């Protein structure tokens, strides 16, 4: 896809040293912002559930629309990057997100469930444009042996955004609405719902302003040249190879897809889960604050994982955390009270390294096919759309039992770490060279 790369010798000092640090620092701000905006949804969903009187299936459909955007917008994003270039595409993605944030103001003013879905789709499409370029770009800078460590480090900034977003959402959305400060099961009047809907306006105006400012900064920043040294490999060379002969990619695409079901299901249903009388008996505002610990665990885990994978193979680390995640999900399902709540919180620590590690293992040894393989892995983020399946399970069998789906997802990640991630017919590694 659009993170253009070239077959070169192993990265030298220019490719792995200080020449890329300013660019990586700027990219880290993008990882922070899209993590922040994505996780606002976790506090937005219980809010919209109350405003529009939704069941769990309808509530998780909101998040499904968000992740469908990854599938729909990935290929158009790649085409756009090829047409207007890397830097302009980053600016465009940020402005698309800002437009969607302002659209959320319209949706809250009406209020309208349909317009809300449409505007969240727009925001997610802008994030897709950023994701399609940024993830593979970071992965191929520097030594291939430390690509998992490098992407985990930058993804830690994504987790910093996800850690702060629940506090932002709990204070400015849930804390300013009657549904957010009332006990679970409180019946709202039509006037209460209208007032609650308007509580979304200020947060999304603030988000839109920050996105526009960031777009201006990136537009004026001198990113490393992505010129002929990193142009797409000739079509004739790529045609001599097949993506489907690379086991690590073939099994990596469903690994990303399945992991997203697990991560998004936990995050989206967290507030409703811990609010239950048999778990923590909290208001939605209080539960939203505890969500910070879930995402904080992901941030800590990514910083720790970045250091650990300098010494231990990424596959072994991935296998260990998948086993731990499986065990704590079983505790979540079969216990009650604070034990169940803290078990669910702790899964964030074990989920932390999964996405960046699966991504870098998936493109390992793809050589001139790294672009196409990266694109497929980004499209697999659409797996988050299937969180609606967990919503259906929650409606039919109970919210707590629905987390058995998450436990099952962890087992596939274990399979991928132990066998699926082993490269077959590996080609020379791809690196980005300094422009």
Residue pairs with C-beta under 8 A, 6 or more apart in sequence:
1 74
1 78
1 81
1 132
1 133
1 136
1 371
1 372
1 374
1 375
1 378
2 77
2 78
2 81
2 82
2 86
2 89
2 132
2 133
2 136
2 371
2 375
3 132
3 133
3 134
3 135
3 136
3 137
3 139
3 140
3 370
3 371
3 374
4 86
4 226
4 230
4 231
4 232
4 371
5 136
5 140
5 230
5 233
5 370
5 371
5 430
5 431
5 432
6 229
6 230
6 231
6 233
6 430
6 431
6 432
6 433
7 233
7 367
7 368
7 427
7 428
7 430
8 430
8 431
8 433
9 431
10 143
10 144
10 429
10 431
11 141
11 142
11 143
11 144
11 431
11 433
14 433
14 434
15 141
15 142
15 431
15 432
15 433
15 434
16 141
16 142
16 143
19 224
19 434
20 141
20 142
20 224
20 432
20 434
23 223
23 224
24 138
24 141
24 154
26 217
26 218
26 221
26 223
27 134
27 137
27 138
27 154
28 154
28 157
29 157
29 214
30 90
30 94
30 130
30 134
30 214
30 218
31 134
31 154
31 155
31 157
31 158
31 161
32 157
32 158
32 160
32 161
33 94
33 97
33 161
33 210
33 211
33 214
34 97
34 127
34 130
34 131
34 158
34 161
35 157
35 158
35 159
35 160
35 161
35 162
35 165
36 161
36 162
36 164
36 165
36 168
37 97
37 101
37 123
37 127
37 161
37 165
37 207
38 66
38 127
38 162
38 165
39 161
39 162
39 165
39 166
39 169
39 267
39 291
39 295
40 165
40 168
40 169
40 173
40 203
40 207
41 62
41 63
41 66
41 120
41 268
42 165
42 166
42 169
42 267
42 268
42 270
42 271
42 288
42 291
43 165
43 166
43 169
43 170
43 173
43 174
43 271
43 284
43 288
43 291
44 62
44 169
44 173
44 200
45 59
45 60
45 62
45 63
45 268
45 271
46 59
46 174
46 179
46 180
46 271
46 272
46 275
46 284
46 287
46 288
47 173
47 174
47 177
47 179
47 180
47 196
47 199
47 200
47 284
48 54
48 59
48 62
48 113
48 116
49 58
49 59
49 272
50 177
50 179
50 180
50 188
50 193
50 196
50 284
51 111
51 179
51 193
51 196
51 197
52 58
52 111
52 113
52 193
53 193
54 113
55 391
55 395
56 269
56 272
56 391
56 392
56 394
56 395
56 399
57 388
57 391
57 392
57 395
58 391
59 268
59 391
60 268
60 269
60 387
60 388
60 390
60 391
61 117
61 388
61 391
62 116
62 117
62 120
63 264
63 268
63 384
63 385
63 387
63 388
64 384
64 385
64 386
64 387
64 388
65 117
65 120
65 121
65 124
65 385
66 120
66 121
66 123
66 124
66 384
66 385
67 124
67 260
67 264
67 381
67 382
67 383
67 384
67 385
67 387
68 121
68 382
68 385
69 121
69 124
69 125
69 127
69 128
70 124
70 128
70 131
70 378
70 379
70 381
70 382
70 384
70 385
71 379
71 382
71 385
72 125
73 124
73 125
73 128
73 129
74 128
74 132
74 375
74 378
74 379
75 375
75 379
77 89
77 93
77 125
77 128
77 129
77 132
77 133
78 132
78 375
80 89
80 92
80 129
81 89
81 129
81 132
81 133
82 232
84 92
85 226
86 133
86 137
86 223
86 226
87 218
87 219
87 221
87 223
88 219
89 129
89 133
90 129
90 130
90 133
90 134
90 215
90 218
91 215
91 218
91 219
92 126
92 129
93 126
93 127
93 128
93 129
93 130
94 126
94 130
94 211
94 212
94 214
94 215
94 218
95 126
95 211
95 212
95 215
96 122
96 123
96 125
96 126
96 129
97 122
97 123
97 126
97 127
97 211
98 126
98 207
98 208
98 211
98 212
98 215
99 122
99 126
100 119
100 120
100 121
100 122
100 123
100 124
100 125
100 126
101 119
101 123
101 204
101 205
101 207
101 208
101 211
102 204
102 205
102 208
103 115
103 118
103 119
103 122
104 116
104 119
104 120
104 123
104 200
104 204
105 200
105 201
105 204
105 205
105 208
106 115
106 119
107 115
107 116
107 118
107 119
107 200
108 116
108 197
108 198
108 199
108 200
108 201
108 204
109 198
109 201
111 193
111 194
111 197
111 198
128 378
128 381
131 378
131 381
132 374
132 375
132 378
135 151
135 356
135 359
135 374
135 377
135 378
136 363
136 370
136 371
136 374
136 378
137 432
138 150
138 151
138 154
139 147
139 150
139 151
139 359
139 360
139 363
139 374
140 147
140 363
140 370
140 430
140 431
140 432
141 150
141 431
141 432
142 150
142 431
144 364
144 429
144 430
144 431
146 309
146 310
147 360
147 364
148 309
148 314
148 353
148 356
148 357
148 360
148 361
149 305
149 306
149 307
149 309
149 310
149 314
150 306
151 356
151 357
151 359
151 360
152 302
152 303
152 305
152 306
152 309
152 352
152 353
152 356
152 357
153 302
153 303
153 306
154 356
155 302
155 355
155 356
156 299
156 302
156 303
156 306
158 302
159 295
159 296
159 298
159 299
159 301
159 302
159 352
160 299
162 295
162 298
162 299
163 292
163 295
163 296
163 298
163 299
164 292
165 295
166 288
166 289
166 291
166 292
166 294
166 295
167 288
167 289
167 292
168 203
169 203
169 288
170 180
170 285
170 288
170 289
170 291
172 199
172 202
172 203
172 206
173 180
173 199
173 200
173 203
174 180
174 181
174 283
174 284
174 285
174 288
175 181
175 285
176 199
177 195
177 196
177 199
178 186
178 188
178 192
178 195
178 196
179 186
179 188
179 192
179 193
179 196
179 284
180 196
180 199
180 283
180 284
180 285
180 288
181 283
181 284
181 285
182 188
182 283
183 283
184 272
184 275
184 276
184 277
184 281
184 283
184 284
188 196
224 434
224 435
225 434
225 435
226 432
226 435
227 435
229 433
229 434
229 435
230 432
230 433
230 435
232 371
233 368
233 371
237 368
238 368
238 369
238 372
241 367
241 368
241 369
241 427
243 249
243 250
243 366
243 369
243 372
243 373
243 376
244 250
245 424
245 425
246 365
246 366
246 369
246 373
246 423
246 424
246 425
246 426
247 420
247 422
247 423
247 424
248 361
248 362
248 364
248 365
248 420
248 421
248 422
248 423
248 424
249 362
249 363
249 366
249 373
249 376
249 377
250 420
251 415
251 416
251 419
251 420
251 421
252 358
252 359
252 361
252 362
252 363
252 377
252 416
252 420
252 421
253 362
253 376
253 377
253 379
253 380
254 380
254 412
255 358
255 362
255 380
255 412
255 413
255 416
255 420
256 355
256 358
256 359
256 362
256 377
256 380
256 381
256 383
257 380
257 381
257 382
257 383
257 386
258 383
258 409
258 412
258 413
259 351
259 354
259 355
259 358
259 383
259 409
259 413
260 355
260 380
260 381
260 382
260 383
260 384
261 383
261 384
261 386
261 387
261 389
261 390
261 405
261 406
261 409
262 325
262 351
262 405
262 406
262 409
262 410
262 413
263 351
263 354
263 355
263 384
264 384
264 387
265 387
265 390
265 402
265 403
265 405
265 406
266 294
266 344
266 347
266 348
266 351
266 403
266 406
267 291
267 294
267 295
268 387
269 390
269 391
269 394
269 399
269 402
269 403
270 287
270 290
270 291
270 294
270 344
271 284
271 287
271 288
271 291
272 287
272 399
273 279
273 341
273 344
273 399
273 400
273 403
274 280
274 282
274 287
274 290
274 341
274 344
275 281
275 282
275 283
275 284
275 287
276 399
276 400
278 336
278 337
279 336
279 337
279 340
279 341
279 400
280 287
280 290
280 337
280 338
280 341
282 290
290 341
290 345
293 345
293 348
294 344
294 345
294 347
294 348
295 348
296 348
297 345
297 346
297 347
297 348
297 349
297 352
298 348
298 349
298 351
298 352
299 352
300 349
300 352
301 321
301 348
301 349
301 350
301 351
301 352
301 353
302 352
302 353
302 356
304 352
305 317
305 352
305 353
305 357
308 317
309 317
309 353
309 357
314 357
314 360
314 361
315 361
315 417
315 418
315 421
315 422
316 417
317 353
317 357
318 353
318 354
318 357
318 358
318 361
318 413
318 416
318 417
318 421
319 414
319 417
319 418
321 350
321 351
321 352
321 353
321 354
322 350
322 354
322 410
322 411
322 413
322 414
322 417
323 410
323 414
324 350
325 347
325 350
325 351
325 410
325 413
326 407
326 410
326 411
326 414
328 343
328 344
328 346
328 347
328 350
329 343
329 344
329 347
329 403
329 404
329 406
329 407
329 410
330 407
331 339
331 340
331 343
332 340
332 343
332 344
332 347
332 400
332 403
333 400
333 401
333 403
333 404
333 407
335 343
340 400
344 403
347 406
354 413
358 377
358 413
358 416
358 421
359 374
359 377
361 416
361 421
362 373
362 377
362 421
363 370
363 373
363 374
363 377
363 430
364 421
364 423
364 426
364 429
365 423
365 425
365 426
365 427
365 429
366 372
366 373
366 427
366 430
367 426
367 427
367 428
367 429
367 430
368 427
368 430
369 427
370 430
389 405
390 402
390 403
390 405
390 406
391 402
393 401
393 402
393 404
393 405
394 401
394 402
